[in-house]
């Protein structure tokens, strides 16, 4: 985000550029020139060899429970265990391609251990262990959110018996889908091979929340295979209902700013993941014996290319000879000895220059090998080794109970792009762009002067999410290339902006280049006043549904502007 940038009248404004708080008006006869662009979302390196064909969204809710769960339980006969016919225990739930997996047996938890439980001693980031599936983007998010037990227990309630009294074989999960918590029901039959779980599991063999939640998420995708490759920001939003920001290392030149953001986010309880760079093109991620893990090997520093990790801590310590050092703690979802071996690794000699009090405050992994997949590394090495970092925030949570404390600081409004009516497309055509839905944001109070920012500004996080529910098992839903622009309203705040405004004013913020992400976001610093948020698809006359979400630590108002 290029805060403070300016443009001459001859400039072409690229959609990556951001102009904050200018409200600039050009001289008579001069006009703003805009060239909007769109790109395809980068494929994650866990993507499998097969890709689901895409279709336009069809009204439906694959995997989401429509009837009351209690009615489903009551329909079971005496000693009858629930079997989910919509997600059967066979290869159709494993794969959407023609690949077959041999020697797979579907077993219920009580057939694997004597006393299975959903949770054993609550949830922890250390519970999550990746199996033979390329879904570390999802599992790294599970590990991040597991830091707050109440949030994971909202997703998969702990009071569900897996054996004994009250056991029915039915498991209920709740996942956030396009603005609402949706119930997803599965049976507890899990794919196994050689007597062990084939896919994700917990470190404690008696604990099954990880495997059951992965199955529920696979049902939403249509199969386990359809989870190979994905965006951590989508998974974290589905698990929390929060707002997730993705920061590309190459597009974030101010690394000190990124460090401050990660430090603040970590202290405030946000959830953070990071994805590893991939140097060579990927191919099928399943080896001949059906194990995704065999397709990757660690590099010379103990890291795996194209892999998603969980960021579990941010710290700055004082070294006896190096002085202040900023460190990032990272966890590998494999939870094994595949760890960073460079500077500040578990057994690195640099820890000898850190006093015992600081090392104790950082917990483990400070001078001794634990071989659990979690490790510290310098912030500079972190930036060099990882391609992107994702931060998910729920909003203000002062008592750390997992819920937003003050009503009105996170707001959402749904909207629709209607072909020929409100689907105006990008600013490549100002007249059609003006027909897009518009939303009035009223910022009332600026923040006090803080380090790195001026007084009177209010931090605002704006997101636009497109409809993304799955409706077909054998097809993926086509994601539109979307974006939004924010303008300061200098006249009547009750009326939508007209095309003339865009010819003579620069934008005050934008989400950047149009892209087919599920949600696009922008972090803005705004002076008090009225602003107009305009969501759009890149191509005009492209129908779709969307939701505008705004978060700010200060009070604000968000309303949709009515057209006369």
C-alpha positions as CSV (number, residue, x, y, z in Angstrom):
1,X,0.0,0.0,0.0
2,X,1.7,3.2,-1.2
3,X,0.4,5.6,1.5
4,X,1.1,9.2,0.7
5,X,1.6,8.7,-3.0
6,X,0.6,11.5,-5.4
7,X,-0.1,11.7,-9.1
8,X,0.2,14.3,-11.8
9,X,-2.7,14.8,-14.2
10,X,-0.8,12.9,-16.9
11,X,-0.2,9.9,-14.5
12,X,-1.8,6.6,-15.2
13,X,-3.0,5.4,-11.8
14,X,-2.3,1.7,-11.5
15,X,-4.8,-0.1,-9.2
16,X,-2.0,-1.2,-6.9
17,X,-1.4,2.4,-5.9
18,X,-3.2,3.9,-2.9
19,X,-3.8,7.6,-2.2
20,X,-5.0,8.2,1.3
21,X,-7.1,11.2,2.5
22,X,-6.4,13.5,-0.5
23,X,-9.9,14.1,-1.9
24,X,-7.9,15.9,-4.6
25,X,-9.9,17.9,-7.2
26,X,-8.2,18.6,-10.5
27,X,-8.2,21.9,-12.4
28,X,-10.9,22.6,-14.9
29,X,-10.5,20.6,-18.1
30,X,-8.2,18.0,-16.5
31,X,-9.3,14.5,-15.8
32,X,-8.1,11.5,-13.9
33,X,-6.8,8.6,-16.1
34,X,-7.2,5.1,-14.7
35,X,-6.0,1.8,-16.2
36,X,-7.3,-1.1,-14.1
37,X,-5.8,-4.6,-14.4
38,X,-6.7,-8.0,-13.2
39,X,-4.6,-11.1,-12.4
40,X,-5.2,-14.7,-11.6
41,X,-4.7,-15.8,-8.0
42,X,-1.4,-17.7,-7.6
43,X,-1.8,-21.4,-7.2
44,X,-0.5,-22.8,-3.9
45,X,2.3,-25.4,-4.2
46,X,0.2,-28.1,-2.5
47,X,-2.2,-28.2,-5.4
48,X,-2.6,-31.7,-6.8
49,X,-2.1,-32.9,-10.3
50,X,-5.8,-32.8,-11.0
51,X,-8.0,-29.7,-10.9
52,X,-11.7,-29.6,-10.5
53,X,-13.5,-28.0,-13.5
54,X,-15.1,-24.7,-12.6
55,X,-18.6,-23.6,-13.1
56,X,-20.7,-20.5,-12.2
57,X,-22.1,-20.6,-8.7
58,X,-25.3,-22.6,-8.4
59,X,-27.6,-22.0,-5.5
60,X,-26.8,-24.7,-3.0
61,X,-24.9,-25.5,0.1
62,X,-22.8,-28.7,-0.3
63,X,-22.2,-30.3,3.0
64,X,-24.2,-27.9,5.1
65,X,-26.9,-29.4,7.3
66,X,-30.5,-28.3,6.4
67,X,-32.5,-30.2,8.9
68,X,-32.3,-30.1,12.7
69,X,-29.4,-32.2,14.1
70,X,-31.6,-33.5,16.9
71,X,-34.1,-34.9,14.4
72,X,-31.3,-36.8,12.7
73,X,-30.1,-38.3,16.0
74,X,-33.7,-39.2,17.0
75,X,-34.2,-41.0,13.6
76,X,-31.5,-43.6,14.6
77,X,-32.7,-46.9,15.9
78,X,-31.5,-48.6,19.1
79,X,-27.7,-49.3,18.9
80,X,-27.7,-47.8,15.3
81,X,-24.7,-45.7,14.4
82,X,-25.1,-42.8,12.0
83,X,-23.7,-43.3,8.5
84,X,-23.4,-40.2,6.2
85,X,-24.7,-41.2,2.8
86,X,-23.8,-37.8,1.5
87,X,-20.1,-38.4,2.2
88,X,-19.8,-42.2,2.1
89,X,-16.9,-44.2,3.4
90,X,-15.5,-45.1,0.0
91,X,-13.1,-43.7,-2.7
92,X,-15.7,-41.1,-3.9
93,X,-15.1,-39.2,-0.7
94,X,-11.3,-39.6,-1.0
95,X,-10.9,-38.5,-4.7
96,X,-12.6,-36.6,-7.4
97,X,-10.1,-37.8,-10.0
98,X,-9.9,-41.4,-11.2
99,X,-7.1,-42.2,-8.8
100,X,-7.7,-45.2,-6.5
101,X,-6.2,-45.8,-3.1
102,X,-5.6,-49.4,-2.0
103,X,-5.7,-50.9,1.4
104,X,-7.8,-48.1,2.9
105,X,-10.2,-49.1,5.7
106,X,-12.7,-46.7,7.2
107,X,-12.8,-47.1,11.0
108,X,-14.5,-45.3,13.8
109,X,-12.4,-43.9,16.7
110,X,-13.5,-46.6,19.1
111,X,-12.2,-49.2,16.7
112,X,-8.8,-47.6,16.8
113,X,-8.4,-46.9,20.5
114,X,-10.3,-47.9,23.6
115,X,-11.3,-44.5,25.0
116,X,-11.5,-42.0,22.2
117,X,-12.3,-38.4,22.9
118,X,-12.9,-35.2,20.8
119,X,-10.5,-33.3,23.0
120,X,-7.9,-34.6,25.5
121,X,-6.9,-31.8,28.0
122,X,-8.4,-29.1,25.7
123,X,-7.0,-27.9,22.3
124,X,-3.4,-26.8,21.6
125,X,-1.4,-25.9,18.5
126,X,0.7,-28.9,19.3
127,X,-2.3,-31.2,18.7
128,X,-2.2,-30.9,14.9
129,X,-0.2,-33.4,12.8
130,X,-0.5,-33.5,9.0
131,X,-1.1,-36.8,7.3
132,X,-0.9,-38.0,3.7
133,X,-2.7,-35.1,2.2
134,X,-1.5,-31.7,0.9
135,X,-3.7,-29.6,3.2
136,X,-1.2,-27.9,5.4
137,X,-2.8,-24.6,4.4
138,X,-5.9,-25.8,6.4
139,X,-4.0,-27.5,9.2
140,X,-1.6,-24.6,9.9
141,X,-4.7,-22.5,10.3
142,X,-6.2,-25.1,12.7
143,X,-3.0,-25.0,14.8
144,X,-3.1,-21.2,14.8
145,X,-6.7,-21.0,16.0
146,X,-6.2,-23.8,18.5
147,X,-4.4,-21.3,20.7
148,X,-7.9,-20.2,21.8
149,X,-9.7,-23.3,23.0
150,X,-13.1,-21.5,23.0
151,X,-12.8,-20.8,19.3
152,X,-12.0,-24.4,18.3
153,X,-14.7,-25.7,20.6
154,X,-17.2,-23.4,18.8
155,X,-16.2,-25.1,15.6
156,X,-16.3,-28.7,17.0
157,X,-18.1,-28.8,20.3
158,X,-16.4,-31.0,22.9
159,X,-19.5,-32.6,24.4
160,X,-19.8,-35.2,21.7
161,X,-19.3,-38.8,22.7
162,X,-17.1,-41.1,20.6
163,X,-17.9,-44.1,22.7
164,X,-20.2,-45.3,25.5
165,X,-23.2,-43.4,26.8
166,X,-24.7,-41.0,24.2
167,X,-22.5,-42.3,21.4
168,X,-24.3,-42.2,18.0
169,X,-21.5,-42.0,15.5
170,X,-22.7,-38.5,14.5
171,X,-20.3,-35.5,14.7
172,X,-21.4,-31.9,14.4
173,X,-19.1,-29.1,13.3
174,X,-19.8,-25.4,12.7
175,X,-18.0,-23.5,10.0
176,X,-18.4,-19.9,9.0
177,X,-19.7,-19.6,5.5
178,X,-20.4,-16.3,3.8
179,X,-21.5,-14.4,6.9
180,X,-23.1,-17.1,9.0
181,X,-22.2,-20.1,11.0
182,X,-23.3,-23.3,9.2
183,X,-23.7,-26.7,10.6
184,X,-21.8,-29.6,8.9
185,X,-22.6,-33.1,10.0
186,X,-20.4,-36.2,9.3
187,X,-20.2,-39.7,10.7
188,X,-17.0,-40.6,12.6
189,X,-15.8,-43.2,10.1
190,X,-12.2,-42.1,9.2
191,X,-9.9,-43.4,6.5
192,X,-7.0,-45.5,7.8
193,X,-4.2,-47.5,6.4
194,X,-2.2,-50.1,8.3
195,X,-4.3,-49.4,11.4
196,X,-3.4,-45.7,11.6
197,X,-5.2,-42.6,10.4
198,X,-4.3,-41.8,6.7
199,X,-4.8,-38.1,7.0
200,X,-4.6,-35.5,9.8
201,X,-4.4,-36.7,13.4
202,X,-3.6,-35.4,16.9
203,X,-0.4,-36.0,18.7
204,X,-2.4,-37.9,21.4
205,X,-3.8,-41.1,19.8
206,X,-6.9,-40.8,21.9
207,X,-7.8,-37.3,20.6
208,X,-9.8,-37.0,17.4
209,X,-10.9,-33.3,16.9
210,X,-8.3,-32.7,14.2
211,X,-9.2,-35.8,12.1
212,X,-13.0,-35.1,12.5
213,X,-12.7,-31.4,11.6
214,X,-10.6,-32.2,8.6
215,X,-13.3,-34.7,7.4
216,X,-16.1,-32.0,7.8
217,X,-14.0,-29.5,5.8
218,X,-13.4,-32.2,3.2
219,X,-17.1,-32.7,2.9
220,X,-17.6,-29.0,2.2
221,X,-15.0,-29.3,-0.6
222,X,-16.6,-32.5,-2.0
223,X,-13.7,-34.8,-1.2
224,X,-10.4,-35.1,0.6
225,X,-8.4,-34.7,-2.6
226,X,-10.2,-31.3,-3.3
227,X,-8.4,-29.9,-0.2
228,X,-5.0,-30.3,-1.9
229,X,-3.9,-26.7,-2.2
230,X,-5.7,-23.7,-0.8
231,X,-5.4,-20.4,0.9
232,X,-4.7,-20.1,4.6
233,X,-6.7,-16.9,4.8
234,X,-9.8,-18.8,3.6
235,X,-9.3,-21.5,6.2
236,X,-8.8,-19.1,9.1
237,X,-11.9,-17.1,8.1
238,X,-14.0,-20.4,8.0
239,X,-12.7,-21.3,11.4
240,X,-13.2,-17.9,13.1
241,X,-15.5,-15.6,11.0
242,X,-12.6,-13.1,11.2
243,X,-10.9,-10.9,8.7
244,X,-7.7,-12.3,7.1
245,X,-5.0,-10.2,5.4
246,X,-2.4,-11.7,3.1
247,X,0.9,-10.0,2.8
248,X,3.2,-11.0,-0.1
249,X,6.9,-10.6,0.9
250,X,7.9,-9.2,-2.5
251,X,5.1,-6.6,-2.4
252,X,5.9,-5.5,1.2
253,X,9.3,-3.7,0.9
254,X,9.0,-2.1,4.4
255,X,9.9,-5.2,6.5
256,X,10.1,-3.1,9.7
257,X,6.5,-2.2,9.2
258,X,5.6,-5.9,8.7
259,X,7.5,-6.8,11.9
260,X,5.5,-4.2,13.9
261,X,2.3,-5.5,12.4
262,X,3.2,-9.1,13.3
263,X,4.2,-8.1,16.8
264,X,1.0,-6.2,17.4
265,X,-1.1,-8.9,15.9
266,X,0.6,-11.6,18.0
267,X,0.1,-9.6,21.2
268,X,-3.6,-9.0,20.4
269,X,-4.3,-12.6,19.9
270,X,-4.5,-12.7,16.1
271,X,-3.8,-15.9,14.2
272,X,-0.9,-16.0,11.8
273,X,0.3,-18.4,9.2
274,X,3.1,-18.3,6.6
275,X,3.7,-20.1,3.3
276,X,7.1,-21.3,2.1
277,X,8.5,-20.4,-1.3
278,X,8.6,-23.0,-4.0
279,X,11.6,-22.9,-6.5
280,X,10.5,-25.5,-9.0
281,X,7.1,-26.2,-10.5
282,X,5.1,-28.7,-8.6
283,X,3.7,-32.0,-10.0
284,X,1.4,-34.5,-8.4
285,X,1.9,-34.4,-4.6
286,X,1.0,-38.0,-4.0
287,X,3.7,-40.6,-4.3
288,X,3.2,-44.0,-5.7
289,X,2.3,-45.4,-2.3
290,X,-0.4,-42.7,-1.8
291,X,1.5,-40.6,0.7
292,X,1.7,-36.8,0.0
293,X,4.5,-36.5,2.5
294,X,6.9,-38.5,0.3
295,X,6.6,-35.9,-2.4
296,X,8.6,-33.4,-0.4
297,X,12.0,-33.3,1.2
298,X,13.5,-30.6,3.5
299,X,16.1,-28.3,2.0
300,X,19.6,-27.7,3.5
301,X,18.1,-25.5,6.2
302,X,15.4,-28.1,7.3
303,X,12.4,-26.3,5.6
304,X,10.0,-27.7,3.0
305,X,9.3,-25.9,-0.2
306,X,5.7,-24.8,-0.9
307,X,4.6,-25.7,2.7
308,X,2.4,-23.7,5.0
309,X,3.5,-23.1,8.6
310,X,1.9,-21.6,11.7
311,X,3.5,-18.5,13.3
312,X,3.2,-19.1,17.0
313,X,5.3,-16.2,18.5
314,X,7.0,-12.9,17.8
315,X,9.7,-11.6,20.2
316,X,12.6,-9.2,20.4
317,X,15.5,-10.2,22.8
318,X,18.8,-8.8,23.8
319,X,21.9,-10.7,22.8
320,X,25.2,-10.2,24.7
321,X,27.1,-9.4,21.5
322,X,24.5,-9.0,18.8
323,X,22.3,-6.6,20.6
324,X,18.6,-6.5,20.0
325,X,17.4,-9.4,17.8
326,X,13.9,-9.9,16.4
327,X,12.7,-13.5,16.3
328,X,9.7,-15.4,14.9
329,X,8.6,-18.7,16.3
330,X,7.2,-21.1,13.6
331,X,5.6,-24.5,13.7
332,X,5.5,-27.2,11.0
333,X,2.1,-29.0,10.8
334,X,4.0,-32.3,10.4
335,X,5.1,-31.9,14.1
336,X,8.2,-33.9,13.5
337,X,12.0,-33.3,13.4
338,X,11.7,-31.3,10.1
339,X,12.8,-28.0,11.6
340,X,14.9,-25.0,10.7
341,X,18.6,-25.6,11.1
342,X,19.9,-22.1,10.5
343,X,20.5,-19.2,12.9
344,X,18.5,-19.5,16.1
345,X,17.5,-23.1,15.6
346,X,16.8,-25.2,18.7
347,X,20.5,-26.1,19.3
348,X,22.1,-23.0,17.8
349,X,25.0,-21.6,19.8
350,X,23.6,-18.1,19.6
351,X,21.2,-19.0,22.4
352,X,24.3,-19.0,24.8
353,X,24.4,-15.2,24.4
354,X,20.8,-14.8,25.8
355,X,20.3,-14.7,29.6
356,X,18.3,-17.3,31.3
357,X,15.4,-15.0,32.2
358,X,14.8,-14.1,28.5
359,X,15.1,-17.7,27.4
360,X,12.6,-18.8,30.1
361,X,10.1,-16.1,28.9
362,X,10.3,-17.6,25.4
363,X,9.4,-21.1,26.5
364,X,11.1,-24.1,24.9
365,X,13.2,-24.3,21.8
366,X,16.0,-22.1,23.2
367,X,19.2,-24.1,23.1
368,X,17.9,-27.7,23.3
369,X,16.5,-30.0,20.6
370,X,12.8,-30.9,21.0
371,X,12.1,-32.3,17.5
372,X,8.5,-31.3,17.5
373,X,8.4,-29.2,14.4
374,X,8.4,-25.8,16.3
375,X,11.4,-23.5,16.2
376,X,12.7,-19.9,16.3
377,X,14.4,-18.1,13.5
378,X,15.4,-14.5,12.9
379,X,12.9,-12.1,11.4
380,X,15.3,-11.5,8.5
381,X,15.6,-15.2,7.7
382,X,11.8,-15.5,8.0
383,X,11.3,-12.8,5.4
384,X,13.9,-14.5,3.1
385,X,12.5,-18.0,3.4
386,X,8.7,-17.4,3.3
387,X,6.7,-16.1,0.4
388,X,3.7,-14.7,2.2
389,X,2.2,-14.3,5.7
390,X,-1.5,-14.2,6.6
391,X,-2.9,-12.5,9.6
392,X,-6.5,-13.2,10.8
393,X,-8.1,-10.9,13.4
394,X,-11.5,-11.2,15.1
395,X,-11.7,-7.6,16.3
396,X,-11.2,-6.1,19.7
397,X,-11.0,-8.8,22.4
398,X,-9.8,-7.0,25.6
399,X,-10.5,-9.9,28.1
400,X,-9.2,-12.6,25.7
401,X,-12.3,-14.7,25.9
402,X,-12.4,-15.3,22.2
403,X,-15.3,-12.9,21.5
404,X,-15.5,-9.4,20.2
405,X,-16.3,-7.1,23.2
406,X,-17.8,-4.0,21.7
407,X,-20.7,-4.3,19.3
408,X,-20.5,-2.1,16.3
409,X,-16.8,-2.3,15.7
410,X,-17.2,-5.0,13.1
411,X,-20.0,-4.6,10.6
412,X,-21.0,-6.4,7.5
413,X,-23.6,-5.7,4.7
414,X,-24.4,-8.1,1.8
415,X,-24.9,-6.8,-1.7
416,X,-25.3,-8.1,-5.3
417,X,-23.9,-7.4,-8.7
418,X,-26.9,-7.7,-11.1
419,X,-26.2,-8.0,-14.8
420,X,-27.2,-4.8,-16.7
421,X,-28.2,-3.0,-13.4
422,X,-25.5,-3.0,-10.7
423,X,-22.7,-5.0,-12.3
424,X,-20.7,-2.1,-13.5
425,X,-17.2,-3.6,-13.6
426,X,-13.9,-1.7,-13.1
427,X,-13.0,2.0,-13.5
428,X,-11.9,1.3,-17.1
429,X,-15.4,2.7,-17.8
430,X,-16.3,5.4,-15.3
431,X,-20.0,5.6,-16.4
432,X,-20.6,1.8,-15.9
433,X,-18.4,1.8,-12.7
434,X,-20.8,4.3,-11.1
435,X,-23.6,1.8,-11.3
436,X,-21.9,-0.6,-8.9
437,X,-23.4,-0.8,-5.4
438,X,-22.0,1.9,-3.1
439,X,-21.6,1.9,0.7
440,X,-21.2,4.9,3.0
441,X,-18.5,4.6,5.7
442,X,-18.7,7.3,8.4
443,X,-15.5,7.6,10.4
444,X,-16.1,9.7,13.5
445,X,-13.1,9.5,15.8
446,X,-9.4,9.5,14.9
447,X,-6.8,7.8,17.0
448,X,-4.3,9.6,19.3
449,X,-0.8,10.2,17.9
450,X,1.1,6.9,17.9
451,X,4.6,5.8,16.9
452,X,4.8,5.7,13.2
453,X,1.5,7.5,12.6
454,X,0.0,10.9,13.0
455,X,-2.8,11.9,15.3
456,X,-6.4,12.2,14.2
457,X,-6.2,9.1,11.9
458,X,-8.4,6.1,12.3
459,X,-7.3,2.6,11.3
460,X,-9.9,0.8,9.2
461,X,-9.7,-2.6,7.7
462,X,-12.1,-3.1,4.7
463,X,-12.9,-6.4,3.1
464,X,-15.1,-7.5,0.2
465,X,-16.0,-11.2,0.1
466,X,-17.7,-12.9,-2.8
467,X,-20.2,-15.8,-2.5
468,X,-18.2,-19.0,-2.2
469,X,-20.4,-21.8,-1.0
470,X,-19.9,-25.1,-2.8
471,X,-22.9,-26.6,-4.5
472,X,-21.5,-29.4,-6.6
473,X,-19.2,-32.2,-5.5
474,X,-17.6,-32.7,-9.0
475,X,-17.1,-29.0,-9.8
476,X,-15.4,-26.0,-8.3
477,X,-17.2,-22.7,-8.0
478,X,-15.6,-20.1,-10.3
479,X,-14.1,-17.2,-8.4
480,X,-14.6,-13.8,-9.9
481,X,-11.8,-11.2,-10.2
482,X,-13.0,-8.7,-7.6
483,X,-11.7,-5.5,-6.0
484,X,-13.0,-2.3,-4.4
485,X,-12.1,1.4,-4.3
486,X,-12.6,4.0,-1.5
487,X,-13.4,7.6,-2.2
488,X,-13.8,10.5,0.2
489,X,-17.3,12.0,-0.1
490,X,-17.0,15.7,-0.4
491,X,-20.6,16.6,-1.0
492,X,-24.0,15.1,0.0
493,X,-23.2,11.8,1.9
494,X,-26.7,10.5,1.4
495,X,-26.2,10.2,-2.4
496,X,-24.1,7.7,-4.4
497,X,-21.1,9.1,-6.3
498,X,-21.7,9.7,-10.0
499,X,-19.2,9.2,-12.9
500,X,-18.2,12.9,-12.9
501,X,-16.7,12.4,-9.4
502,X,-14.3,9.8,-10.7
503,X,-13.1,12.0,-13.5
504,X,-12.1,14.7,-11.1
505,X,-11.0,12.9,-7.8
506,X,-8.3,10.5,-6.9
507,X,-9.2,7.4,-4.8
508,X,-8.4,7.4,-1.1
509,X,-7.8,3.7,-0.9
510,X,-8.3,0.4,-2.9
511,X,-7.8,-3.3,-2.6
512,X,-5.3,-3.3,-5.4
513,X,-5.3,-5.2,-8.6
514,X,-8.5,-7.2,-9.3
515,X,-7.9,-10.8,-8.4
516,X,-10.0,-14.0,-8.0
517,X,-9.5,-14.3,-4.3
518,X,-12.5,-15.2,-2.1
519,X,-12.0,-12.0,-0.2
520,X,-9.9,-8.9,-0.9
521,X,-8.9,-6.4,1.8
522,X,-7.2,-3.1,2.4
523,X,-5.9,-1.5,5.6
524,X,-6.5,2.3,5.5
525,X,-5.6,5.3,7.7
526,X,-8.5,7.8,7.4
527,X,-9.2,11.2,8.8
528,X,-12.7,11.6,10.2
529,X,-15.4,12.1,7.6
530,X,-17.5,10.3,5.0
531,X,-16.2,7.7,2.6
532,X,-17.8,5.7,-0.2
533,X,-16.7,2.0,-0.7
534,X,-17.4,0.7,-4.2
535,X,-17.0,-3.1,-4.7
536,X,-16.7,-4.3,-8.3
537,X,-15.9,-7.2,-10.5
538,X,-13.2,-6.6,-13.1
539,X,-15.4,-7.4,-16.1
540,X,-18.8,-5.5,-16.3
541,X,-22.1,-7.3,-16.4
542,X,-20.7,-10.2,-14.3
543,X,-23.4,-11.2,-11.8
544,X,-22.6,-12.3,-8.3
545,X,-23.2,-11.8,-4.6
546,X,-20.8,-10.2,-2.1
547,X,-20.4,-9.0,1.4
548,X,-18.7,-5.8,2.6
549,X,-17.0,-6.1,6.0
550,X,-15.4,-3.3,7.9
551,X,-13.4,-3.4,11.2
552,X,-12.0,-0.5,13.2
553,X,-10.9,-0.2,16.8
554,X,-12.8,3.1,16.8
555,X,-16.6,3.6,16.3
556,X,-17.9,4.0,12.7
557,X,-21.1,3.7,10.7
558,X,-21.6,1.6,7.6
559,X,-24.7,1.8,5.4
560,X,-25.6,1.1,1.8
561,X,-26.5,4.1,-0.4
562,X,-29.8,3.9,-2.0
563,X,-30.2,4.9,-5.7
564,X,-33.1,7.1,-6.6
